[in-house]
Amino acid sequence: MLEIRALESRYGRIPALKGIDLSIAEGELVALVGANGAGKTTLLRALSGVQRVSAGQVVFEGEDITRASSDRRVRLGIVQVPEGRLVFAPLSVEDNLRLGGYTRTRDESDAALVRVFEMFPVLKSRRRQPAGTLSGGQQQMLAMGRGLMAKPKLLLLDEPSMGLAPRLVAEIFAAIRELKAAGTTIFLVDQNARAALSVAERGYVLETGRIVLSGSGAQLLDDEQVKEAYLGI
């Protein structure tokens, strides 16, 4: 579904991505792990079209989208749930969700809203509340639900467990497993390497803008370098 070839991106003169090669097949859940500043969010932003690419190629379902606009990518099915949730605090929960479905017809949006409320019942019970009054975990559910409203073919999840209590982290990863079981293709970025690699079929390790390791989730969990650097073992 997605092929990234020799991708590079920079902030001014500072290189952030240095020749990334990566692929994701339809229906896969692929994890990307790495330390703060490794370039994980930059890569997702490059895939979403909001971060400029200086070299390389992004191919989605056989189409070169390296220079495609961000709204074009959403219409093609690439949808990002951003780090930090970034909900529209004054707007209601339902209005936040409907904004996520702005590229869809009203009937499609209505159907997607029903599915989101089935996955996250707490959002249905609070649909009229301002999003800013929700807890951190509920806001993460809202951010994921907003992404799902766009009917993604490829869902980019950026640090979904950030700042959440362990119980809420478990709930978020249960939802990720549910999405995977329903056939959604997912590219997951999370500093919680153990949780991310545990749900992933394959994974990549990013260090200072370069892919330094790749393999199945189980292989990376058992890798001594990953254990030492990311699992605290």
For each residue, the residues with C-beta under 8 A, 3 or more apart:
1: 24 25 26 28 60 61 153 154 185
2: 22 23 24 47 58 59 60 154 185 187
3: 22 23 57 58 59
4: 7 20 21 22 23 43 47 56 57 58 59
5: 21 56 57 58 59
6: 19 20 21 55 56 57
7: 4 17 19 20 21 22 43 46 53 55 56 57 58
8: 15 17 18 19 20 53 54 55 56
9: 15 16 17 42 43 46 51 52 53 54
10: 13 14 15 16 17 54
11: 14 16
12:
13: 10
14: 10 11
15: 8 9 10 18 209
16: 9 10 11 39 42 209
17: 7 8 9 10 20 39 42 43 46 209
18: 8 15 208 209 210
19: 6 7 8 56 210
20: 4 6 7 8 17 43 56 209 210 211
21: 4 5 6 7 211
22: 2 3 4 7 30 32 204 211
23: 2 3 4
24: 1 2 28 30 154 185 187
25: 1 28 185
26: 1 153 185
27: 183 185
28: 1 24 25 185 186 201 202
29: 176 180 185 186 188 199 200 201
30: 22 24 186 187 188 200 201 202 203 204
31: 188 189 190 196 197 199 200 202 203 204 217
32: 22 40 43 187 188 189 196 203 204 205 206
33: 40 189 190 191 193 196 197 203 204 205 206 220 226 230
34: 38 39 40 205 206 207
35: 38 191 207 229 230
36: 191
37: 208
38: 34 35 206 207 208 209
39: 16 17 34 42 43 206 208 209
40: 32 33 34 43 44 158 189 206
41: 44 45 83 158 159 189
42: 9 16 17 39 45 46 51 209
43: 4 7 9 17 20 32 39 40 46 47 189 206
44: 40 41 47 48 80 156 158 187 189
45: 41 42 48 50 51 80
46: 7 9 17 42 43 49 51 52 53 58
47: 2 4 43 44 58 73 78 80 156 187
48: 44 45 51 70 73 78 80 156
49: 46 65 68 69 70 72 73
50: 45 70
51: 9 42 45 46 48
52: 9 46
53: 7 8 9 46 56 58 66 67
54: 8 9 10
55: 6 7 8
56: 4 5 6 7 8 19 20 53 66
57: 3 4 5 6 7 64 66
58: 2 3 4 5 7 46 47 53 64 65 66
59: 2 3 4 5 62 63 64 65
60: 1 2 63 65 73 76 77 78 154
61: 1 76 77 153
62: 59
63: 59 60 76
64: 57 58 59 67
65: 49 58 59 60 68 72 73 76 78
66: 53 56 57 58
67: 53 64
68: 49 65 72 73 76
69: 49 72 73
70: 48 49 50 73 74
71: 74 75 103
72: 49 65 68 69 75 76
73: 47 48 49 60 65 68 69 70 76 78
74: 70 71 77 78 79 103 150
75: 71 72 103
76: 60 61 63 65 68 72 73 153
77: 60 61 74 150 151 152 153 154
78: 47 48 60 65 73 74 152 153 154 156
79: 74 147 148 150 152 154 155 156
80: 44 45 47 48 147 156 158
81: 143 144 146 147 155 156 157 158 160
82: 85 86 143 158
83: 41 158 159 162
84: 159 162
85: 82 136 139 140 142 143
86: 82 143
87: 96 131 132 134 139 142 143 146
88: 91 95 96 99 131
89: 130 131 132
90: 130 131 132
91: 88 95 96 99 130 131
92: 95 96 127 128 129 130 131
93: 96 97 123 126 127 128 129 131 134 142
94: 97 98 113 127 128
95: 88 91 92 98 99
96: 87 88 91 92 93 99 100 131 142 146
97: 93 94 100 101 113 116 123 142 145 146 149
98: 94 95 101 102 109 113 149
99: 88 91 95 96 102 146 149
100: 96 97 145 146 147 148 149 150
101: 97 98 104 108 109 112 113 149 150 151
102: 98 99 150
103: 71 74 75 150
104: 101 108 109 112 149 150 151
105: 108 109
106: 109 110
107: 110 111
108: 101 104 105 111 112 151
109: 98 101 104 105 106 112 113 149
110: 106 107 113 114
111: 107 108 114 115
112: 101 104 108 109 115 116 148 149 151
113: 94 97 98 101 109 110 116 117 149
114: 110 111 117 118
115: 111 112 118 119 148
116: 97 112 113 119 120 123 145 148 149
117: 113 114 120 121 123 124 127
118: 114 115 121
119: 115 116 145 148 175 178
120: 116 117 123 124 141 142 144 145 175
121: 117 118 124 125
122: 125 126 138 141
123: 93 97 116 117 120 126 127 138 141 142 145
124: 117 120 121 127
125: 121 122
126: 93 122 123 129 134 138
127: 92 93 94 117 123 124
128: 92 93 94
129: 92 93 126 133 134
130: 89 90 91 92 133
131: 87 88 89 90 91 92 93 96 134 139 142
132: 87 89 90
133: 129 130
134: 87 93 126 129 131 138 139 142
135: 138 139
136: 85 139 140 163 164 168
137: 140 141 164 165 168 171 172
138: 122 123 126 134 135 141 142
139: 85 87 131 134 135 136 142 143
140: 85 136 137 143 144 160 164 168 172
141: 120 122 123 137 138 144 145 171 172 175
142: 85 87 93 96 97 120 123 131 134 138 139 145 146
143: 81 82 85 86 87 139 140 146 147 160
144: 81 120 140 141 147 148 157 160 172 175
145: 97 100 116 119 120 123 141 142 148 149
146: 81 87 96 97 99 100 142 143 149
147: 79 80 81 100 143 144 150 152 155
148: 79 100 112 115 116 119 144 145 151 152 155 179
149: 97 98 99 100 101 104 109 112 113 116 145 146
150: 74 77 79 100 101 102 103 104 147
151: 77 101 104 108 112 148
152: 77 78 79 147 148 155 184
153: 1 26 61 76 77 78 185
154: 1 2 24 60 77 78 79 185 186 187
155: 79 81 147 148 152 179 184 185 186 187
156: 44 47 48 78 79 80 81 187 189
157: 81 144 160 176 186 187 188 189 190
158: 40 41 44 80 81 82 83 189
159: 41 83 84 162 189 190 191
160: 81 140 143 144 157 172 176 188 190
161: 164 168 169 172 173 190 191 192 195
162: 83 84 159 190 191
163: 136
164: 136 137 140 161 168 169 172
165: 137 168 169
166: 169 170
167: 170 171
168: 136 137 140 161 164 165 171 172
169: 161 164 165 166 172 173 192 195
170: 166 167 173 174
171: 137 141 167 168 174 175
172: 137 140 141 144 160 161 164 168 169 175 176
173: 161 169 170 176 177 195 199
174: 170 171 177 178
175: 119 120 141 144 171 172 178 179
176: 29 157 160 172 173 179 180 186 188 199
177: 173 174 180 181 199
178: 119 174 175 181 182
179: 148 155 175 176 182 184 186
180: 29 176 177 183 184 186 199
181: 177 178
182: 178 179
183: 27 180
184: 152 155 179 180
185: 1 2 24 25 26 27 28 29 153 154 155
186: 28 29 30 154 155 157 176 179 180
187: 2 24 30 32 44 47 154 155 156 157
188: 29 30 31 32 157 160 176 196 199 200
189: 31 32 33 40 41 43 44 156 157 158 159 196
190: 31 33 157 159 160 161 162 193 195 196
191: 33 35 36 159 161 162
192: 161 169 195 196
193: 33 190 196 197 226 230 231
194: 197 198 221 230 231
195: 161 169 173 190 192 198 199
196: 31 32 33 188 189 190 192 193 199 200 203
197: 31 33 193 194 200 203 217 218 220 221 226
198: 194 195 217 221
199: 29 31 173 176 177 180 188 195 196 217
200: 29 30 31 188 196 197 203 217
201: 28 29 30 216 217
202: 28 30 31 214 215 216 217
203: 30 31 32 33 196 197 200 214 215 216 217 220
204: 22 30 31 32 33 211 213 214
205: 32 33 34 211 212 213 214 220 225 226 230
206: 32 33 34 38 39 40 43 209 210 211 212
207: 34 35 38 210 212
208: 18 37 38 39
209: 15 16 17 18 20 38 39 42 206
210: 18 19 20 206 207
211: 20 21 22 204 205 206 214
212: 205 206 207
213: 204 205 220 223 225 226
214: 202 203 204 205 211 220
215: 202 203 219 220 223
216: 201 202 203 219 220
217: 31 197 198 199 200 201 202 203 220 221
218: 197 221 222
219: 215 216 222 223
220: 33 197 203 205 213 214 215 216 217 223 226
221: 194 197 198 217 218 226 227 231
222: 218 219 227
223: 213 215 219 220 226 227
224: 227 228
225: 205 213 228 229
226: 33 193 197 205 213 220 221 223 229 230 231
227: 221 222 223 224 230 231 233
228: 224 225 231 233
229: 35 225 226
230: 33 35 193 194 205 226 227
231: 193 194 221 226 227 228
232:
233: 227 228
